[in-house]
Amino acid sequence: MSTLVAKTLKKLQCSTGASCRELADVAGVSSSAMSRYSTGSRNIPEDVIVNLSRKSGMEELKIAYLSEKKLDIINTPVLNGIDDNIQTMIFKFIHEEIPEALESLYNISKLTMNKKSIDNNEHREQLYKEVEQVVDLIPGIKTFLIRMKQDYGISLERLDIAECKKLRQRGYVVEESW
């Protein structure tokens, strides 16, 4: 059974105050099915997750689903053990995570310069260490975007469309793969 998704759904249900019936209506399922989804006794179908995240702003469900199913490029859950005040989050990013990631990107550049592969185990381990610092940004960015949507009504769909358009205009995406 999908425990991470079920726990995320239950947490979101509690935090929003939505009834099982209300969520069921949004998702297009019965109340009993929604109840089983939130207790984890039944796996939540992908279309239900998509409906809930699109229609009720429960983006955390998508992240939990991708993480649980190991479908994302890096499978990280939503950060739920942090101070989710947007100002605190920005401060932490600016003063801690971003400088560390920038330094690691510089180190990665030095390690990989003029090399197609890393044969030395010591260099490979150093490369892993540096890439991990960059990956540290991913859960924070996902959580930041969710908070921007929840607190300020920022449309993630609008950002997605704008980003895809920008990438095409810059020539970074030549052929749509999605």
C-alpha positions as a Markdown table, in Angstrom:
| # | Residue | x | y | z |
|---|---|---|---|---|
| 1 | Met | 0.0 | 0.0 | 0.0 |
| 2 | Ser | 1.1 | 3.6 | -0.6 |
| 3 | Thr | 2.1 | 4.7 | 2.8 |
| 4 | Leu | 3.9 | 8.0 | 1.9 |
| 5 | Val | 1.1 | 9.1 | -0.4 |
| 6 | Ala | -1.6 | 8.1 | 2.2 |
| 7 | Lys | 0.2 | 9.9 | 5.0 |
| 8 | Thr | 0.6 | 13.0 | 2.8 |
| 9 | Leu | -3.1 | 12.9 | 1.9 |
| 10 | Lys | -4.2 | 12.5 | 5.5 |
| 11 | Lys | -1.9 | 15.4 | 6.5 |
| 12 | Leu | -3.3 | 17.6 | 3.8 |
| 13 | Gln | -6.8 | 16.6 | 4.7 |
| 14 | Cys | -6.2 | 17.7 | 8.3 |
| 15 | Ser | -4.4 | 20.9 | 7.4 |
| 16 | Thr | -7.1 | 22.0 | 4.9 |
| 17 | Gly | -10.0 | 20.9 | 7.0 |
| 18 | Ala | -11.5 | 19.2 | 4.0 |
| 19 | Ser | -13.9 | 16.4 | 4.6 |
| 20 | Cys | -13.6 | 13.0 | 3.0 |
| 21 | Arg | -16.7 | 13.7 | 0.9 |
| 22 | Glu | -15.3 | 17.1 | -0.3 |
| 23 | Leu | -12.0 | 15.4 | -1.4 |
| 24 | Ala | -13.9 | 12.6 | -3.0 |
| 25 | Asp | -16.0 | 15.0 | -5.0 |
| 26 | Val | -12.9 | 16.9 | -6.2 |
| 27 | Ala | -11.1 | 13.6 | -7.1 |
| 28 | Gly | -14.2 | 12.1 | -8.8 |
| 29 | Val | -14.4 | 9.0 | -6.5 |
| 30 | Ser | -16.6 | 7.7 | -3.8 |
| 31 | Ser | -16.2 | 8.8 | -0.1 |
| 32 | Ser | -15.4 | 5.2 | 0.9 |
| 33 | Ala | -12.6 | 5.0 | -1.7 |
| 34 | Met | -11.2 | 8.3 | -0.5 |
| 35 | Ser | -11.3 | 7.0 | 3.1 |
| 36 | Arg | -9.4 | 3.9 | 2.0 |
| 37 | Tyr | -6.8 | 6.1 | 0.2 |
| 38 | Ser | -6.2 | 8.3 | 3.2 |
| 39 | Thr | -5.8 | 5.3 | 5.6 |
| 40 | Gly | -3.4 | 3.6 | 3.2 |
| 41 | Ser | -5.6 | 0.5 | 2.9 |
| 42 | Arg | -5.9 | 1.1 | -0.8 |
| 43 | Asn | -3.4 | 2.6 | -3.3 |
| 44 | Ile | -4.4 | 5.9 | -4.8 |
| 45 | Pro | -4.6 | 5.8 | -8.6 |
| 46 | Glu | -2.5 | 8.3 | -10.5 |
| 47 | Asp | -5.6 | 10.0 | -12.0 |
| 48 | Val | -6.9 | 10.7 | -8.5 |
| 49 | Ile | -3.6 | 12.2 | -7.4 |
| 50 | Val | -3.6 | 14.4 | -10.6 |
| 51 | Asn | -7.2 | 15.5 | -9.9 |
| 52 | Leu | -6.5 | 16.4 | -6.3 |
| 53 | Ser | -3.3 | 18.2 | -7.0 |
| 54 | Arg | -4.8 | 20.2 | -9.9 |
| 55 | Lys | -8.2 | 21.0 | -8.5 |
| 56 | Ser | -7.4 | 21.5 | -4.9 |
| 57 | Gly | -3.7 | 22.6 | -4.9 |
| 58 | Met | -2.4 | 19.5 | -3.2 |
| 59 | Glu | 1.0 | 19.6 | -5.0 |
| 60 | Glu | 2.5 | 17.6 | -2.1 |
| 61 | Leu | 0.6 | 14.5 | -3.3 |
| 62 | Lys | 2.4 | 14.6 | -6.7 |
| 63 | Ile | 5.8 | 14.9 | -5.0 |
| 64 | Ala | 4.9 | 12.0 | -2.6 |
| 65 | Tyr | 3.7 | 9.9 | -5.5 |
| 66 | Leu | 6.8 | 10.5 | -7.6 |
| 67 | Ser | 9.0 | 9.9 | -4.6 |
| 68 | Glu | 7.3 | 6.7 | -3.5 |
| 69 | Lys | 7.2 | 5.3 | -7.1 |
| 70 | Lys | 10.8 | 6.4 | -7.7 |
| 71 | Leu | 9.6 | 8.2 | -10.9 |
| 72 | Asp | 11.4 | 11.5 | -10.4 |
| 73 | Ile | 15.0 | 12.0 | -11.5 |
| 74 | Ile | 15.8 | 12.5 | -7.8 |
| 75 | Asn | 13.2 | 11.1 | -5.4 |
| 76 | Thr | 12.9 | 13.5 | -2.5 |
| 77 | Pro | 9.8 | 14.0 | -0.3 |
| 78 | Val | 8.3 | 17.4 | 0.5 |
| 79 | Leu | 10.2 | 19.0 | 3.4 |
| 80 | Asn | 7.7 | 18.8 | 6.3 |
| 81 | Gly | 10.1 | 19.1 | 9.2 |
| 82 | Ile | 11.2 | 22.6 | 8.6 |
| 83 | Asp | 9.9 | 26.1 | 9.4 |
| 84 | Asp | 7.8 | 26.7 | 6.3 |
| 85 | Asn | 7.7 | 30.5 | 6.8 |
| 86 | Ile | 8.5 | 31.7 | 3.3 |
| 87 | Gln | 11.0 | 34.4 | 4.6 |
| 88 | Thr | 12.8 | 31.8 | 6.7 |
| 89 | Met | 13.0 | 29.5 | 3.7 |
| 90 | Ile | 14.4 | 32.2 | 1.4 |
| 91 | Phe | 17.0 | 33.2 | 4.1 |
| 92 | Lys | 18.1 | 29.6 | 4.5 |
| 93 | Phe | 18.4 | 29.2 | 0.8 |
| 94 | Ile | 20.4 | 32.4 | 0.2 |
| 95 | His | 22.7 | 32.0 | 3.1 |
| 96 | Glu | 23.2 | 28.2 | 3.2 |
| 97 | Glu | 22.1 | 26.0 | 0.4 |
| 98 | Ile | 22.8 | 28.2 | -2.7 |
| 99 | Pro | 26.4 | 29.2 | -1.7 |
| 100 | Glu | 27.2 | 25.5 | -1.0 |
| 101 | Ala | 25.7 | 24.5 | -4.3 |
| 102 | Leu | 27.6 | 27.2 | -6.2 |
| 103 | Glu | 30.9 | 26.1 | -4.6 |
| 104 | Ser | 30.1 | 22.5 | -5.5 |
| 105 | Leu | 29.3 | 23.4 | -9.1 |
| 106 | Tyr | 32.7 | 25.1 | -9.3 |
| 107 | Asn | 34.4 | 22.0 | -7.8 |
| 108 | Ile | 32.5 | 19.7 | -10.3 |
| 109 | Ser | 33.7 | 21.9 | -13.1 |
| 110 | Lys | 37.3 | 21.5 | -11.9 |
| 111 | Leu | 36.9 | 17.7 | -11.4 |
| 112 | Thr | 35.3 | 17.1 | -14.9 |
| 113 | Met | 37.2 | 19.6 | -17.0 |
| 114 | Asn | 38.5 | 18.0 | -20.2 |
| 115 | Lys | 37.4 | 14.5 | -19.0 |
| 116 | Lys | 34.8 | 12.2 | -20.4 |
| 117 | Ser | 34.8 | 10.0 | -17.4 |
| 118 | Ile | 36.3 | 9.7 | -13.9 |
| 119 | Asp | 38.4 | 6.6 | -13.6 |
| 120 | Asn | 39.9 | 7.3 | -10.2 |
| 121 | Asn | 37.7 | 6.2 | -7.2 |
| 122 | Glu | 38.8 | 9.0 | -5.1 |
| 123 | His | 37.8 | 11.6 | -7.7 |
| 124 | Arg | 34.5 | 9.7 | -8.3 |
| 125 | Glu | 33.7 | 9.9 | -4.5 |
| 126 | Gln | 34.6 | 13.6 | -4.5 |
| 127 | Leu | 32.3 | 14.1 | -7.5 |
| 128 | Tyr | 29.4 | 12.3 | -5.7 |
| 129 | Lys | 30.0 | 14.5 | -2.7 |
| 130 | Glu | 29.8 | 17.7 | -4.8 |
| 131 | Val | 26.7 | 16.5 | -6.8 |
| 132 | Glu | 25.0 | 15.7 | -3.5 |
| 133 | Gln | 25.4 | 19.4 | -2.5 |
| 134 | Val | 23.7 | 20.5 | -5.7 |
| 135 | Val | 20.9 | 17.9 | -5.2 |
| 136 | Asp | 20.3 | 19.4 | -1.7 |
| 137 | Leu | 18.5 | 22.3 | -3.6 |
| 138 | Ile | 15.8 | 20.1 | -5.1 |
| 139 | Pro | 13.6 | 19.4 | -2.1 |
| 140 | Gly | 13.9 | 23.0 | -0.9 |
| 141 | Ile | 12.9 | 24.3 | -4.3 |
| 142 | Lys | 9.9 | 22.0 | -4.5 |
| 143 | Thr | 8.8 | 23.0 | -1.0 |
| 144 | Phe | 9.3 | 26.7 | -1.8 |
| 145 | Leu | 7.2 | 26.5 | -4.9 |
| 146 | Ile | 4.4 | 24.7 | -3.0 |
| 147 | Arg | 4.4 | 27.4 | -0.3 |
| 148 | Met | 4.4 | 30.1 | -3.0 |
| 149 | Lys | 1.3 | 28.5 | -4.5 |
| 150 | Gln | -0.4 | 27.9 | -1.1 |
| 151 | Asp | 0.4 | 31.3 | 0.5 |
| 152 | Tyr | 0.4 | 33.7 | -2.5 |
| 153 | Gly | -1.6 | 31.9 | -5.2 |
| 154 | Ile | 1.3 | 31.6 | -7.6 |
| 155 | Ser | 0.2 | 29.3 | -10.4 |
| 156 | Leu | 2.7 | 26.5 | -10.9 |
| 157 | Glu | 1.1 | 25.6 | -14.2 |
| 158 | Arg | 1.7 | 29.2 | -15.4 |
| 159 | Leu | 5.4 | 28.9 | -14.3 |
| 160 | Asp | 5.7 | 25.5 | -16.0 |
| 161 | Ile | 4.3 | 26.9 | -19.3 |
| 162 | Ala | 6.6 | 30.0 | -19.1 |
| 163 | Glu | 9.7 | 27.9 | -18.3 |
| 164 | Cys | 9.0 | 25.5 | -21.2 |
| 165 | Lys | 8.5 | 28.4 | -23.5 |
| 166 | Lys | 11.8 | 30.0 | -22.4 |
| 167 | Leu | 13.7 | 26.8 | -22.8 |
| 168 | Arg | 12.4 | 26.4 | -26.3 |
| 169 | Gln | 13.2 | 30.0 | -27.2 |
| 170 | Arg | 16.8 | 29.6 | -26.0 |
| 171 | Gly | 17.2 | 26.5 | -28.0 |
| 172 | Tyr | 17.7 | 24.3 | -24.9 |
| 173 | Val | 14.6 | 22.2 | -25.9 |
| 174 | Val | 14.5 | 21.4 | -29.6 |
| 175 | Glu | 11.8 | 18.8 | -29.6 |
| 176 | Glu | 9.0 | 18.5 | -27.1 |
| 177 | Ser | 9.3 | 15.2 | -25.3 |
| 178 | Trp | 6.3 | 15.8 | -23.0 |
